[in-house]
Amino acid sequence: MINVSSDADDLKTLQREADELRESRGKKKSTGECDSQPRQDHEEELCEKESSAESVLFDLSDQVELYLNETEETVQKHPMISLAAAFVLGVVIGQLFSRR
């Protein structure tokens, strides 16, 4: 059986960590700072790429969070269809990985 309190605690922890990361990202964007002090053009370019990669990563995590929330709402609205879809998906994956 699923431990609901443990899962709820894990979810709250993840949400708190995501909020902290968003806050730290907002502070970096507003100050325009980077983690290291660039001394040369090469290091400056690396710092810019690092900032760009971080922003892409955070945007992607926001999109994944949105997708998961939408999926959760759909499952809550249509539990039987969701269960049937999960079953069919399991059968299809099982057939793909069977050794015949």
Contact map, one row per residue, 1 for C-alpha under 8 A:
1110000000000000000000000000000000000000000000000000000000000000000000000000000000000000000000000000
1111000000000000000000000000000000000000000000000000000000000000000000000000000000000000000000000000
1111111000000000000000000000000000000000000000000000000000000000000000000000000000000000000000000000
0111111100000000000000000000000000000000000000000000000000000000000000000000000000000000000000000000
0011111110000000000000000000000000000000000000000000000000000000000000000000000000000000000000000000
0011111111000000000000000000000000000000000000000000000000000000000000000000000000000000000000000000
0011111111100000000000000000000000000000000000000000000000000000000000000000000000000000000000000000
0001111111110000000000000000000000000000000000000000000000000000000000000000000000000000000000000000
0000111111111000000000000000000000000000000000000000000000000000000000000000000000000000000000000000
0000011111111100000000000000000000000000000000000000000000000000000000000000000000000000000000000000
0000001111111110000000000000000000000000000000000000000000000000000000000000000000000000000000000000
0000000111111111000000000000000000000000000000000000000000000000000000000000000000000000000000000000
0000000011111111100000000000000000000000000000000000000000000000000000000000000000000000000000000000
0000000001111111110000000000000000000000000000000000000000000000000000000000000000000000000000000000
0000000000111111111000000000000000000000000000000000000000000000000000000000000000000000000000000000
0000000000011111111100000000000000000000000000000000000000000000000000000000000000000000000000000000
0000000000001111111110000000000000000000000000000000000000000000000000000000000000000000000000000000
0000000000000111111111000000000000000000000000000000000000000000000000000000000000000000000000000000
0000000000000011111111100000000000000000000000000000000000000000000000000000000000000000000000000000
0000000000000001111111110000000000000000000000000000000000000000000000000000000000000000000000000000
0000000000000000111111111000000000000000000000000000000000000000000000000000000000000000000000000000
0000000000000000011111111100000000000000000000000000000001000000000000000000000000000000000000000000
0000000000000000001111111110000000000000000000000000000000000000000000000000000000000000000000000000
0000000000000000000111111111000000000000000000000000000000000000000000000000000000000000000000000000
0000000000000000000011111111100000000000000000000000001000000000000000000000000000000000000000000000
0000000000000000000001111111110000000000000000000000000000000000000000000000000000000000000000000000
0000000000000000000000111111111000000000000000000000000000000000000000000000000000000000000000000000
0000000000000000000000011111111111000000000000000000000000000000000000000000000000000000000000000000
0000000000000000000000001111111110000000000000000000000000000000000000000000000000000000000000000000
0000000000000000000000000111111100000000000000000000000000000000000000000000000000000000000000000000
0000000000000000000000000011111110000000000000000000000000000000000000000000000000000000000000000000
0000000000000000000000000001111111000000000000000000000000000000000000000000000000000000000000000000
0000000000000000000000000001101111100000000000000000000000000000000000000000000000000000000000000000
0000000000000000000000000001000111111000000000110010000000000000000000000000000000000000000000000000
0000000000000000000000000000000011111000000000100000000000000000000000000000000000000000000000000000
0000000000000000000000000000000001111100000000100000000000000000000000000000000000000000000000000000
0000000000000000000000000000000001111110000000000000000000000000000000000000000000000000000000000000
0000000000000000000000000000000000011111101100100000000000000000000000000000000000000000000000000000
0000000000000000000000000000000000001111101100000000000000000000000000000000000000000000000000000000
0000000000000000000000000000000000000111111100000000000000000000000000000000000000000000000000000000
0000000000000000000000000000000000000111111110000000000000000000000000000000000000000000000000000000
0000000000000000000000000000000000000001111111000000000000000000000000000000000000000000000000000000
0000000000000000000000000000000000000111111111100000000000000000000000000000000000000000000000000000
0000000000000000000000000000000000000111111111110000000000000000000000000000000000000000000000000000
0000000000000000000000000000000000000000111111111000000000000000000000000000000000000000000000000000
0000000000000000000000000000000000000000011111111100000000000000000000000000000000000000000000000000
0000000000000000000000000000000001110100001111111110000000000000000000000000000000000000000000000000
0000000000000000000000000000000001000000000111111111000000000000000000000000000000000000000000000000
0000000000000000000000000000000000000000000011111111100000000000000000000000000000000000000000000000
0000000000000000000000000000000000000000000001111111110000000000000000000000000000000000000000000000
0000000000000000000000000000000001000000000000111111111000000000000000000000000000000000000000000000
0000000000000000000000000000000000000000000000011111111100000000000000000000000000000000000000000000
0000000000000000000000000000000000000000000000001111111110000000000000000000000000000000000000000000
0000000000000000000000000000000000000000000000000111111111000000000000000000000000000000000000000000
0000000000000000000000001000000000000000000000000011111111100000000000000000000000000000000000000000
0000000000000000000000000000000000000000000000000001111111110000000000000000000000000000000000000000
0000000000000000000000000000000000000000000000000000111111111000000000000000000000000000000000000000
0000000000000000000001000000000000000000000000000000011111111100000000000000000000000000000000000000
0000000000000000000000000000000000000000000000000000001111111110000000000000000000000000000000000000
0000000000000000000000000000000000000000000000000000000111111111000000000000000000000000000000000000
0000000000000000000000000000000000000000000000000000000011111111100000000000000000000000000000000000
0000000000000000000000000000000000000000000000000000000001111111110000000000000000000000000000000000
0000000000000000000000000000000000000000000000000000000000111111111000000000000000000000000000000000
0000000000000000000000000000000000000000000000000000000000011111111100000000000000000000000000000000
0000000000000000000000000000000000000000000000000000000000001111111110000000000000000000000000000000
0000000000000000000000000000000000000000000000000000000000000111111111000000000000000000000000000000
0000000000000000000000000000000000000000000000000000000000000011111111100000000000000000000000000000
0000000000000000000000000000000000000000000000000000000000000001111111110000000000000000000000000000
0000000000000000000000000000000000000000000000000000000000000000111111111000000000000000000000000000
0000000000000000000000000000000000000000000000000000000000000000011111111100000000000000000000000000
0000000000000000000000000000000000000000000000000000000000000000001111111110000000000000000000000000
0000000000000000000000000000000000000000000000000000000000000000000111111111000000000000000000000000
0000000000000000000000000000000000000000000000000000000000000000000011111111100000000000000000000000
0000000000000000000000000000000000000000000000000000000000000000000001111111110000000000000000000000
0000000000000000000000000000000000000000000000000000000000000000000000111111111001000000000000000000
0000000000000000000000000000000000000000000000000000000000000000000000011111111000000000000000000000
0000000000000000000000000000000000000000000000000000000000000000000000001111111000000000000000000000
0000000000000000000000000000000000000000000000000000000000000000000000000111111111000000000000000000
0000000000000000000000000000000000000000000000000000000000000000000000000011111111100000000000000000
0000000000000000000000000000000000000000000000000000000000000000000000000000011111110000000000000000
0000000000000000000000000000000000000000000000000000000000000000000000000000011111111000000000000000
0000000000000000000000000000000000000000000000000000000000000000000000000010011111111100000000000000
0000000000000000000000000000000000000000000000000000000000000000000000000000001111111110000000000000
0000000000000000000000000000000000000000000000000000000000000000000000000000000111111111000000000000
0000000000000000000000000000000000000000000000000000000000000000000000000000000011111111100000000000
0000000000000000000000000000000000000000000000000000000000000000000000000000000001111111110000000000
0000000000000000000000000000000000000000000000000000000000000000000000000000000000111111111000000000
0000000000000000000000000000000000000000000000000000000000000000000000000000000000011111111100000000
0000000000000000000000000000000000000000000000000000000000000000000000000000000000001111111110000000
0000000000000000000000000000000000000000000000000000000000000000000000000000000000000111111111000000
0000000000000000000000000000000000000000000000000000000000000000000000000000000000000011111111100000
0000000000000000000000000000000000000000000000000000000000000000000000000000000000000001111111110000
0000000000000000000000000000000000000000000000000000000000000000000000000000000000000000111111111000
0000000000000000000000000000000000000000000000000000000000000000000000000000000000000000011111111100
0000000000000000000000000000000000000000000000000000000000000000000000000000000000000000001111111100
0000000000000000000000000000000000000000000000000000000000000000000000000000000000000000000111111100
0000000000000000000000000000000000000000000000000000000000000000000000000000000000000000000011111110
0000000000000000000000000000000000000000000000000000000000000000000000000000000000000000000001111111
0000000000000000000000000000000000000000000000000000000000000000000000000000000000000000000000001111
0000000000000000000000000000000000000000000000000000000000000000000000000000000000000000000000000111
